[in-house]
Amino acid sequence: MSAAPPGPSAPVTSIAEAIGRMELIDATAPASDGLACFNRMYLAVTQEVDRDLGQRFFADPVFMTRLDVAFANLYFDAADAAGTPSAVPLAWRPLFERRGETGIEPIQFALAGMNAHINHDLPMAVVATCADLATAPAAGSHLADFQKVDRLLDAAEQSVRQSFESAPELAVDRHLQAVDDLVCSWTINTARDLAWSNSLLLWELRDDPFARGLFLDNLAAAVAISSRLLLVAV
């Protein structure tokens, strides 16, 4: 496994800090590193969200800013744990275990990272943000603003897919055709729809530590399984 890039261990407190941390990872990790493949995609989306926040794109920019920061910190926590494999959150382990392997395409790494971050981390970030701001997932414009990000992520995903699918080698390379078939089975918007539903469920479980822990353990295990499937060297 590739070494974890250097970076501050303290949580970031702003989107600008989050972008800076992602830029540091991008600058210090080899381009072929599996985490770097995900990080590049996440950085581009975070930069776009930051621009939109400054243009009143969201109805509740305070909520969306706090959510974006809480969400990013869960990724940074996983990145910081890279040097101690057993400390890496279960949902992230497939990507960290295989990030340096050959035979896995960048698009597979990028989508495996999005799978871990959206399906596992996003519900926790939504619930934490709601608790911090004394609101609830179903309140106000939270869902509408959440769905606005879907458009940004869909554009980023399509860009990554198109760059892969337009490769001239794809038409004649059986390996690349198999990868294309594999990654077509996972989409960001579907993952975010599921993440929102899980946010609502996790919110209802917030006062029941046992049920909450059981739900999160099962969610992490399910996400890890799907990431391993995305990272099959075909």
Beta strands, then each sheet from edge to edge (+ up, - down):
end
